Amino acid sequence: MADENRAMGILRRSSEVVQLVAARGALSIAEVAEQVDMPRASVYRLTEALAQARLLEVGADGKVRPSLRSLRLSDSARAGLVEWSAARDVLDSLSARTGQTTFLSVPVRDQALCIDWSRGRGISVLALKPGRTLPLYAGAAGRVTLAFRSEPLEDYLRLAPFPSLTPHTLTEPAQLRVDVDETRSRGSSV
């Protein structure tokens, strides 16, 4: 049992490091260690193992970054999402009609995971792209996912107040309740 727990701990920490680097881009070992709350020596060993598995690369500058193999894994994951295969046409149509960037996001715990998108004509403020996430209270993609997910809204709002990401971020339960009602009524979030 101890070996199994140890193996699960290594997998969990490996996943944390890979996800961090995927979300933030190239980071130094010190930055990774600080973000995942691990000793630098452990991060060195872990990133070396992840580099040998070709999940990460360590550049000449010593920074850890996603490997090119990550692209193949990402493509395979997207190809496996057959239930969303018709989404591209819908996203493109919405973007053409509205001029806005459109996203297909699904709830994953307390995040909205972007599955696909279609760029609109306007300037994108947030760089939400496939594989990236937003908190459910932030951005149009996060807030529409919050409004239409199956879990009770009140369960999520118990976690509030949330940290503000911009001067316009809705962080309080009362603000989010109003926004959810408006989003459900309108059928979209802006």
SULMODA-V13973 format. One line per field, one symbol per residue. ss: DSSP state (a for helix, b for strand, c for the rest). psi: psi as a letter, one per 30 degrees, with the letter a starting at -180 (. if undefined). A space follows every 50 residues. Layout:
ss=???
psi=???
This chain:
ss=caaaaaaaaaaaaaaaaaaaaaaaccbcaaaaaaaacccaaaaaaaaaaa aacccbbbcccccbbbcaaaaaaaaaaaaccaaaccaaaaaaaaaaaacc cbbbbbbbccbbbbbbbbccccccccccccccbbbcccaaaaaaaaaacc ccaaaaacccccccccccccccaaaaaaaaaaaaaacccc
psi=eeeeeeeeeeeeeeeeeeeeeeefaklleeeeeeeghlkeeeeeeeeeee eefhflkjlfggkklklffeeeeeeeeeffiffgefeeeeeeeeeeeffl kkkjkkkjbhljkkellkkaflkkekiklkfllklffkleeeeeeeeglf kkeeeeffflllkkflfgkkfkeeeeeeeeeeeeeeglk.
